[in-house]
Amino acid sequence: MPTTTGNHHTMREASTALIHDLPPEFNTTQLLVDRLAREDDAPLFSVKRDGSWIDVSTADFVADVRSLAKMLLAAGIGAGQCVGIMSRTRYEWALAEQAIWFAGAVSVPIYETSSPHQVAWILEDSGARHVFAEDPGCARVIGQAAGSLGEEVTVWSFEQEASPADSCIPAAGLRELVAAGAASQVGDVQVETARTAAGLRDLATLVYTSGTTGRPKGCMMTHANFSLIAVNLTPHMAPVLGTGERTLMFLPLAHVLARAVQQVCVHAGSTIAHTPSASTLVQDLAAVRPGFLLAVPRIFEKIRATAAATAQAAGKERLFAQAESAAIEYSRSADARARGLASRRSPVRLARHALFNKVLYPRLRAVLGGRVRYAICGASALNADLAHFFRGAGVGLLEGYGLTETTAPATVNMAANPRVGSVGVPIPGTTIRIAPDGEVLVRGIGVFAGYHRNARATAAAFDGEGFFRTGDTGTLDEAGFLRITGRKKDILVTAGGKNVAPGPLEEIIRSSPLVSQVVLVGENRPFIAALLTLDPDEIAPWCRANSLPALSVAEAAVHPAVLAGLQAAVDAANATVSRAEGIRKFAVLDSEFTEESGHLTPSLKVKRASVAHDFRARIDELYSR
């Protein structure tokens, strides 16, 4: 458990001691090499081929990694040189990155949705002139980016039919590249020399921020960041992460969270499967049957909303409400008992929960494959009732907190002692401090080395004691659990001088099955208002359950019954704050916020400035009537 210091007169902080340290010559590749020594025949990955899932042993994976590393070395890739990867989440992503590290190089992830302009900046800033591309589409974008820079960029494609254009040099598919490396003149000794050249302090990857304000900054993550998190988070998170456990990775590997957890899995002895498509997620979950997941809260919001709509359509709305209430009550009671705040549970309530655990909760768990016991949630706020619901139904949602600059996990709830509503305690080797103005500060094993070629931004990111300034606000309780209350730059100050943190209100409204996204506005305005977008997947079942004809998104946005349902969600949020902080008006947009529209980052965070700019006319309307 963490140690806490401070009181209301000083800055409060919480720390968790390091469990394992590593020698300075250690690097991230050693996690894989050590896994090979422990269990060479055990499955490290499970790969989908022609509709079937095939296990890949550690030995087979490492053999391919070494062969691909030989290809890179034969191509002239040197120590510390940057190599890009532009692809969706898939097995080949993991293979390419490990090969880059085995060659002594630095990986540079690029979201497959990036525009040529964004790719050009990453290539320019990182200096990467070799890129792995998933398919012809990615290869063309890289070619356009290279052309705008006037640079020659080599593209190695994961898929054989790729035909890079413009100034890119065509190359074969990944399987051919592995074979070419195996047949090259580069020997095992050269690969081992390159693999072991980097140490803990050396750069492992450059991760570019989403760029919600200005150009994306390259976060320099070291081998220490990945390695120390892997060897310390594994025992800290027992029994979630364990030898022989399976997981399905569907979050973007271009995001540091998925990659950090993937390295934890390599060290922990887990088997990793990948799926790049949300359209096959349910089927893939059923086939892989993972024991734990890494997910964003939106996944569970959708599952809960779908279950509620299905029950409502079948005339079992009341039964579902009772089951949900029983699950939440069961989980809240567990929390209270853990803190010594509750007496013995009521036998009647226990019996009711046991009944639902036989007839209804298994159906919910089946959506996740039937074996999931825990899910690590991050990237956005997790509604407390949603967490209690799934926990009571047999799936513990363990909320964590972190940023790209902290290699993702800085705090996390542990399976043995979760505290719903918090983002957990500091991971080992990490200190969380709350500054006098409420800002969350972080120092520890995951904190990055700084911004690439941007000394000014790096200096501004740290305080005088080496703590990273997160920009988030929060509180620490007496047991060291962190709660995030908002983001400093997102605080709205009304014309009357009232400070309002939008996050908690938005979280409550977003729990409505009708709502996809919500953005509060009101900076220098007389009151707080909101922009809402509808979830197109939930409109049809909601209409059926409420005896309404099918509605398009545009029709639903103005339908009185839909507006009444949205008003109820707004009223629920307003009930948690004073009238001065409440939402007076809202507007329903007839389109969603998406990454393509420029309103969401690749990790699905809302770009508030872009929303405020693009919908300024709708915002003005809210205050003109």
C-alpha positions in Angstrom: 0.0 0.0 0.0 1.2 3.6 -0.6 2.5 5.9 2.1 0.8 9.3 2.4 2.1 12.5 3.8 0.8 16.0 4.1 -2.2 17.8 5.4 -4.4 20.7 4.5 -1.6 23.1 5.3 0.9 21.4 2.9 0.9 19.6 -0.3 -0.4 16.0 0.1 1.4 13.2 -1.6 1.3 9.4 -1.8 4.1 7.0 -2.8 4.4 3.3 -3.5 7.8 1.7 -3.0 9.6 0.1 -5.9 9.3 -3.7 -5.9 12.0 -4.6 -8.4 15.0 -2.5 -9.7 17.0 -3.3 -12.8 20.6 -3.1 -13.7 21.6 -0.1 -15.9 22.4 -2.3 -18.9 18.9 -3.8 -19.0 16.6 -2.9 -21.9 13.1 -3.7 -23.0 14.2 -6.6 -25.3 15.4 -8.5 -22.2 11.8 -8.9 -21.1 11.2 -11.0 -24.2 14.5 -12.9 -23.9 13.8 -13.7 -20.3 10.4 -15.0 -21.3 12.0 -17.2 -23.9 14.3 -18.7 -21.3 11.4 -19.4 -18.9 8.9 -20.8 -21.4 10.0 -21.1 -25.0 7.1 -23.4 -26.1 4.3 -21.5 -24.3 2.0 -19.3 -26.4 3.0 -15.7 -26.4 0.6 -14.5 -29.0 -2.6 -15.8 -30.6 -3.1 -14.8 -34.2 -6.2 -14.8 -36.3 -5.6 -16.5 -39.7 -8.5 -17.3 -42.1 -11.0 -17.0 -39.3 -9.2 -19.3 -36.9 -7.0 -18.4 -33.9 -3.5 -19.9 -34.0 -1.1 -19.7 -31.0 2.5 -18.5 -31.6 5.1 -19.8 -29.2 7.7 -17.5 -27.6 10.4 -19.4 -29.5 8.7 -18.9 -32.9 8.1 -15.3 -32.2 11.6 -14.6 -31.1 13.0 -16.4 -34.2 10.9 -14.1 -36.5 11.9 -11.0 -34.5 15.6 -11.9 -34.9 15.2 -12.5 -38.6 13.3 -9.2 -39.1 16.0 -7.4 -37.1 18.6 -8.9 -39.5 16.7 -7.4 -42.4 16.8 -4.0 -40.6 20.5 -4.2 -39.9 21.2 -5.3 -43.5 19.2 -2.2 -44.6 21.6 0.0 -42.7 19.5 0.8 -39.7 21.8 1.9 -36.9 21.7 2.3 -33.2 19.3 5.0 -32.1 17.8 5.4 -35.6 14.1 6.1 -35.7 11.8 3.6 -37.6 8.1 4.3 -37.9 5.1 1.9 -37.7 1.8 3.1 -39.2 -0.8 0.4 -38.7 -3.9 -0.7 -36.8 -3.5 -3.0 -33.8 -2.3 -6.4 -35.0 0.3 -9.1 -34.4 2.6 -7.6 -37.1 2.8 -4.4 -35.1 4.3 -6.2 -32.1 6.7 -8.1 -34.3 7.9 -5.0 -36.1 8.5 -3.1 -32.9 10.4 -5.9 -31.2 12.6 -6.2 -34.4 13.3 -2.5 -34.3 14.4 -2.8 -30.7 16.5 -5.9 -31.4 18.2 -3.9 -34.1 19.1 -1.2 -31.5 16.7 1.3 -33.1 13.9 3.5 -31.8 10.2 2.9 -32.7 7.9 5.7 -33.8 4.2 4.8 -33.8 1.9 6.6 -36.2 -1.9 6.3 -36.1 -3.2 4.7 -39.2 -5.8 7.5 -39.4 -3.1 10.2 -39.6 -3.2 12.7 -42.5 -0.2 13.2 -44.8 0.3 16.6 -43.0 0.5 14.9 -39.6 2.8 12.1 -40.9 5.1 14.7 -42.5 5.6 16.4 -39.2 6.4 13.1 -37.4 8.8 12.1 -40.1 10.4 15.6 -40.0 10.7 15.8 -36.2 11.8 12.2 -35.6 14.1 11.9 -38.6 12.5 8.5 -39.5 13.2 7.5 -43.1 12.1 3.9 -42.8 8.5 3.1 -42.0 6.5 -0.1 -41.6 3.0 0.4 -43.2 0.0 -1.8 -42.8 -1.5 -1.6 -46.2 -1.5 0.3 -49.5 -3.6 3.1 -48.0 -1.0 3.8 -45.2 1.8 3.5 -47.7 0.2 6.1 -49.9 -0.1 8.5 -47.0 3.5 8.0 -46.1 4.5 8.6 -49.7 2.5 11.9 -49.8 4.1 13.0 -46.6 7.6 12.1 -47.8 6.9 13.9 -51.1 5.9 17.1 -49.2 9.2 16.9 -47.3 11.3 16.2 -50.4 12.7 13.2 -48.7 13.2 9.5 -49.7 11.4 7.2 -47.3 11.6 3.4 -47.5 8.2 1.7 -46.8 8.1 -1.9 -45.7 4.5 -3.2 -45.9 2.8 -5.8 -43.7 0.8 -6.9 -46.7 2.2 -8.2 -50.0 -0.1 -6.3 -52.4 1.1 -2.9 -51.1 2.4 -0.6 -53.8 3.8 2.5 -52.1 3.6 5.6 -54.3 5.4 8.9 -54.8 8.9 9.1 -53.3 8.6 5.8 -51.3 10.7 2.8 -52.3 8.5 -0.3 -52.7 9.2 -3.3 -50.5 7.9 -6.8 -50.0 5.4 -8.0 -47.4 6.4 -8.7 -43.9 6.7 -12.5 -44.3 9.1 -11.9 -47.2 11.0 -9.4 -45.1 11.4 -12.0 -42.3 12.7 -14.6 -44.9 15.0 -12.0 -46.4 16.5 -11.3 -43.0 17.0 -15.0 -42.3 18.8 -15.4 -45.6 21.0 -12.3 -45.2 24.7 -12.1 -44.3 23.8 -10.6 -40.9 24.7 -13.1 -38.2 23.2 -13.8 -34.8 26.2 -12.2 -33.1 25.5 -8.9 -34.9 21.9 -9.0 -33.8 22.9 -9.7 -30.2 25.4 -6.9 -30.2 22.7 -4.5 -31.6 20.1 -5.8 -29.2 22.2 -5.3 -26.1 23.7 -1.9 -27.0 20.9 0.2 -25.4 20.5 0.5 -21.6 17.8 1.7 -19.3 18.5 5.4 -19.9 18.4 5.1 -23.7 15.5 6.0 -25.9 13.1 3.2 -26.8 10.3 5.0 -28.6 9.1 8.5 -29.6 5.3 8.8 -29.0 3.7 11.9 -30.5 0.9 13.5 -28.5 -2.5 13.9 -30.1 -1.9 17.6 -30.8 -5.1 19.1 -29.4 -3.2 22.4 -29.2 -0.5 23.1 -31.7 1.8 20.6 -33.3 2.2 17.2 -31.6 5.2 16.9 -29.3 7.4 13.8 -29.4 7.5 12.2 -26.0 10.8 10.4 -25.4 10.1 7.1 -23.6 13.2 5.2 -22.4 13.8 1.5 -22.0 13.6 2.2 -18.2 10.0 3.4 -18.6 8.8 0.2 -20.2 11.0 -2.2 -18.4 10.5 -0.9 -14.9 6.7 -0.7 -15.3 6.6 -4.2 -16.6 8.6 -5.8 -13.8 6.8 -3.8 -11.1 3.2 -3.7 -12.3 3.1 -7.5 -12.7 3.3 -8.3 -8.9 1.4 -5.2 -8.0 -1.6 -6.2 -10.1 -1.8 -9.9 -9.1 -4.0 -11.8 -9.7 -5.1 -9.8 -12.8 -1.9 -10.4 -14.7 -0.6 -13.9 -14.5 1.2 -16.8 -16.3 -1.1 -18.5 -18.7 -3.8 -15.8 -18.7 -5.1 -14.5 -22.0 -6.1 -11.1 -23.2 -7.5 -9.5 -26.3 -5.8 -6.2 -27.2 -8.0 -3.9 -29.3 -6.9 -0.4 -28.2 -4.5 1.3 -30.6 -0.9 0.1 -30.2 0.1 3.5 -31.5 -1.0 4.7 -28.0 1.4 4.2 -25.2 -1.1 2.6 -22.9 -1.6 -0.5 -25.1 2.1 -0.9 -25.6 3.0 -0.5 -22.0 0.4 -3.2 -21.0 1.7 -5.4 -23.8 5.2 -5.3 -22.3 3.6 -6.1 -18.9 2.0 -9.2 -20.5 5.3 -10.3 -22.1 6.9 -10.2 -18.6 3.9 -11.7 -16.8 3.6 -14.8 -19.0 0.2 -13.8 -20.5 -0.9 -14.7 -24.1 -1.8 -11.7 -26.2 -4.3 -11.7 -29.1 -5.0 -8.6 -31.2 -8.0 -7.4 -33.1 -8.0 -4.2 -35.2 -11.7 -4.0 -35.9 -14.6 -3.0 -33.6 -17.0 -4.8 -36.1 -15.6 -8.2 -35.0 -14.9 -7.5 -31.4 -17.7 -9.5 -29.9 -16.9 -12.5 -32.1 -13.2 -12.2 -31.3 -13.9 -12.0 -27.5 -16.0 -15.2 -27.8 -13.2 -17.0 -29.6 -10.2 -15.8 -27.5 -12.1 -15.9 -24.2 -9.7 -13.6 -22.3 -9.4 -13.5 -18.6 -8.7 -9.8 -18.5 -9.0 -6.8 -20.8 -7.6 -3.4 -21.3 -10.4 -1.1 -22.3 -11.9 2.4 -22.3 -15.1 3.1 -20.3 -17.1 3.6 -23.5 -16.9 -0.2 -24.2 -18.8 -0.9 -20.9 -21.2 2.0 -21.4 -22.2 0.4 -24.7 -22.5 -3.1 -23.3 -24.7 -1.9 -20.4 -26.9 0.3 -22.8 -27.4 -2.6 -25.2 -28.3 -5.0 -22.3 -30.8 -2.4 -21.0 -32.3 -1.9 -24.4 -32.6 -5.6 -25.0 -34.4 -6.1 -21.7 -36.7 -3.2 -22.4 -37.6 -4.5 -25.8 -38.5 -7.9 -24.3 -40.7 -6.3 -21.7 -38.1 -7.1 -18.9 -37.1 -3.5 -18.1 -38.1 -3.9 -14.5 -36.2 -7.1 -14.1 -33.1 -5.5 -15.6 -33.4 -2.5 -13.2 -33.7 -4.9 -10.3 -30.6 -6.8 -11.4 -28.6 -3.6 -11.9 -29.7 -2.3 -8.5 -28.7 -5.6 -6.9 -25.2 -5.6 -8.5 -24.6 -1.9 -7.6 -25.7 -2.6 -4.0 -23.5 -5.7 -3.7 -20.4 -3.8 -5.0 -21.1 -0.7 -2.8 -21.4 -3.0 0.2 -18.1 -4.7 -0.6 -16.5 -1.2 -0.7 -18.0 -0.3 2.6 -16.9 -3.6 4.2 -13.4 -3.1 3.0 -13.3 0.2 4.9 -14.9 -1.2 8.0 -18.0 0.9 7.4 -20.6 -1.9 7.0 -21.9 -4.7 9.1 -23.0 -8.2 7.9 -24.8 -8.3 4.6 -28.5 -8.9 4.5 -29.3 -12.6 3.7 -32.2 -11.5 1.5 -30.1 -9.2 -0.5 -27.4 -11.8 -0.8 -30.0 -14.3 -2.1 -31.3 -11.8 -4.6 -27.8 -11.2 -5.9 -27.1 -14.9 -6.1 -30.2 -15.4 -8.1 -29.3 -12.8 -10.7 -25.8 -14.2 -10.8 -27.3 -17.4 -12.1 -29.9 -16.1 -14.5 -28.7 -12.7 -15.8 -25.1 -11.7 -15.0 -23.7 -14.6 -17.0 -25.3 -13.2 -20.1 -23.5 -9.9 -19.5 -20.2 -11.7 -19.0 -20.7 -13.8 -22.1 -20.5 -10.6 -24.2 -16.9 -10.3 -23.0 -16.2 -13.9 -23.8 -17.4 -15.5 -20.6 -14.0 -15.6 -18.7 -13.2 -11.9 -18.0 -12.7 -11.3 -14.3 -11.1 -7.9 -14.5 -10.7 -5.0 -17.0 -8.2 -2.3 -16.6 -9.9 1.0 -17.6 -8.2 4.2 -18.7 -8.2 7.1 -21.1 -11.4 8.7 -19.8 -13.5 8.9 -16.6 -15.3 5.8 -15.5 -18.8 6.4 -14.1 -19.0 5.0 -10.5 -22.4 3.3 -10.9 -21.2 1.7 -14.1 -18.1 0.3 -12.3 -20.3 -0.9 -9.4 -22.7 -2.6 -11.8 -20.0 -4.6 -13.6 -18.2 -5.4 -10.4 -21.4 -6.7 -8.8 -22.0 -8.7 -12.0 -18.7 -10.4 -11.7 -16.3 -8.2 -13.8 -14.1 -5.9 -11.8 -13.4 -2.6 -13.6 -10.1 -1.4 -12.3 -9.7 2.3 -13.2 -6.3 3.7 -13.6 -4.7 7.0 -14.5 -1.8 8.3 -16.6 -0.8 10.3 -19.6 1.5 9.7 -22.6 4.2 11.5 -20.6 3.9 8.9 -17.8 4.1 5.9 -20.1 0.4 5.6 -19.3 0.0 3.9 -15.9 0.8 6.2 -13.0 -1.9 5.0 -10.6 -4.3 2.0 -10.7 -6.8 0.2 -8.6 -5.6 -3.2 -7.4 -7.9 -6.3 -7.6 -7.5 -7.0 -3.9 -8.4 -3.5 -2.7 -10.2 -1.4 -5.3 -11.9 1.9 -4.5 -14.6 2.7 -7.0 -14.7 6.3 -7.9 -10.9 6.7 -7.6 -8.2 6.0 -10.2 -6.3 3.9 -7.6 -3.0 4.3 -5.8 0.5 5.1 -7.3 2.1 2.2 -9.1 5.4 1.0 -7.5 8.3 3.5 -7.8 5.9 6.4 -8.2 4.9 9.4 -6.2 1.7 11.4 -6.7 1.6 14.9 -5.3 -1.2 17.4 -5.2 0.0 21.0 -5.6 -1.5 23.9 -3.7 -3.7 24.8 -6.7 -5.0 21.2 -7.0 -2.8 20.1 -9.9 -1.7 16.4 -9.9 2.1 16.1 -10.1 3.9 12.8 -10.9 7.4 11.6 -10.3 8.5 8.0 -10.9 9.5 5.1 -13.1 7.1 5.9 -15.9 7.8 9.6 -16.3 9.3 10.3 -19.7 12.7 11.8 -20.5 11.3 15.0 -22.1 10.0 16.3 -25.4 12.1 15.6 -28.5 14.0 18.6 -29.7 11.9 20.9 -27.5 13.8 22.0 -24.5 11.5 24.8 -23.7 8.4 22.6 -23.5 10.4 20.0 -21.4 11.5 22.7 -18.9 7.9 23.9 -18.5 6.6 20.4 -18.0 8.5 19.9 -14.7 8.6 21.7 -11.4 11.7 22.4 -9.4 11.7 19.0 -7.7 11.4 17.0 -10.9 7.6 16.4 -10.7 5.8 16.3 -14.0 2.9 18.8 -14.2 0.0 16.8 -15.5 -2.5 19.6 -16.1 -5.1 17.6 -14.3 -6.6 18.4 -10.9 -7.3 15.9 -8.2 -7.3 14.9 -4.6 -5.6 12.2 -2.5 -7.5 10.5 0.4 -5.9 9.2 3.6 -5.2 5.8 2.0 -3.4 7.2 -1.0 -6.2 6.8 -3.5 -6.3 9.5 -6.2 -9.4 11.1 -7.6 -9.3 13.2 -10.7 -11.6 16.2 -10.5 -10.9 17.9 -13.8 -8.4 19.4 -16.0 -6.9 22.9 -15.2 -7.3 24.2 -18.8 -10.9 22.8 -19.0 -12.2 24.6 -16.0 -15.0 26.9 -17.1 -15.3 30.3 -15.5 -18.7 31.9 -16.0 -19.4 35.6 -16.4 -20.4 35.5 -12.7 -17.0 34.2 -11.7 -18.2 30.6 -10.9 -15.6 27.9 -11.6 -17.1 24.7 -13.0 -15.2 21.5 -13.7 -17.1 20.0 -16.7 -15.8 16.4 -16.4 -18.1 15.1 -13.6 -21.2 16.5 -15.1 -20.3 15.2 -18.6 -19.7 11.8 -17.1 -23.2 11.5 -15.7 -24.9 12.7 -18.9 -22.8 10.3 -21.0 -24.2 7.4 -18.9 -27.5 7.9 -20.8 -27.8 5.3 -23.5 -28.9 8.0 -25.9 -25.8 10.1 -25.5 -22.5 9.5 -27.3 -20.6 12.6 -26.3 -21.2 15.8 -24.3 -19.2 19.0 -24.1 -20.0 21.7 -21.6 -19.5 25.3 -22.6 -19.9 28.6 -20.6 -16.5 30.3 -20.5 -17.3 34.0 -19.8 -20.9 33.3 -20.4 -23.8 33.9 -18.0 -24.4 30.2 -17.4 -23.3 26.7 -18.2 -24.7 25.0 -21.4 -24.0 21.8 -23.2 -23.6 20.3 -26.7 -24.8 16.7 -27.0 -24.4 14.1 -29.7 -26.6 11.0 -30.0 -25.4 7.4 -30.2 -26.7 6.2 -33.5 -26.4 2.5 -32.4 -28.8 3.1 -29.5 -31.5 5.2 -31.2 -33.3 2.3 -32.8 -33.6 0.1 -29.7 -34.5 3.1 -27.6 -37.3 4.0 -30.1 -38.6 0.4 -30.1 -38.6 0.3 -26.3 -40.5 3.6 -26.2 -43.1 2.6 -28.9 -41.7 5.2 -31.3 -41.2 4.8 -35.1 -37.6 4.4 -36.3 -35.8 7.8 -36.3 -32.7 9.0 -38.0 -30.1 10.8 -36.0 -31.3 14.1 -37.4 -35.0 13.3 -36.6 -34.1 12.1 -33.1 -32.2 15.3 -32.4 -35.5 17.2 -32.5 -38.0 14.6 -31.3 -39.8 15.7 -28.1 -39.5 12.2 -26.5 -35.8 12.1 -27.2 -35.3 15.6 -25.9 -37.2 14.7 -22.7 -34.9 11.7 -22.2 -31.9 13.9 -22.6 -33.3 16.5 -20.2 -33.7 13.7 -17.6 -30.0 12.9 -18.0 -29.1 16.6 -17.6 -31.3 16.9 -14.6 -29.5 13.9 -13.0 -26.2 15.7 -13.5 -27.6 19.0 -12.2 -28.7 17.3 -9.0 -25.0 16.8 -8.0 -24.1 20.5 -8.1 -25.3 23.9 -7.1 -27.7 25.9 -9.4 -24.9 28.2 -10.4 -22.9 25.2 -11.6 -25.8 23.5 -13.3 -26.6 23.2 -17.0 -29.3 25.6 -18.0 -29.6 24.7 -21.7 -28.4 22.2 -24.2 -28.3 21.7 -27.9 -28.4 18.3 -29.7 -26.2 18.0 -32.7 -27.2 15.9 -35.7 -23.8 14.4 -36.2 -21.2 12.6 -34.0 -17.8 13.8 -32.9 -15.3 11.6 -34.7 -11.6 11.4 -35.3 -12.3 12.0 -39.0 -14.3 15.2 -38.2 -11.4 16.5 -36.2 -13.3 16.5 -32.9 -11.8 13.4 -31.2 -8.2 12.3 -30.7 -7.1 8.8 -31.7 -7.6 7.8 -28.0 -11.2 9.1 -28.3 -10.7 12.2 -26.1 -12.8 15.2 -27.2 -10.9 18.1 -28.7 -12.8 20.8 -26.8 -11.2 23.7 -28.7 -12.2 22.2 -32.1 -15.7 21.6 -30.9 -16.1 25.1 -29.6 -14.7 26.6 -32.8 -16.7 24.4 -35.3 -20.0 24.7 -33.4 -19.7 28.3 -32.2 -22.9 29.3 -34.1 -24.9 26.6 -32.1 -23.3 27.8 -28.9 -24.2 31.4 -29.6 -27.8 30.3 -30.2 -27.9 28.8 -26.7 -27.1 32.2 -25.2 -29.3 34.3 -27.6 -32.7 33.0 -26.6 
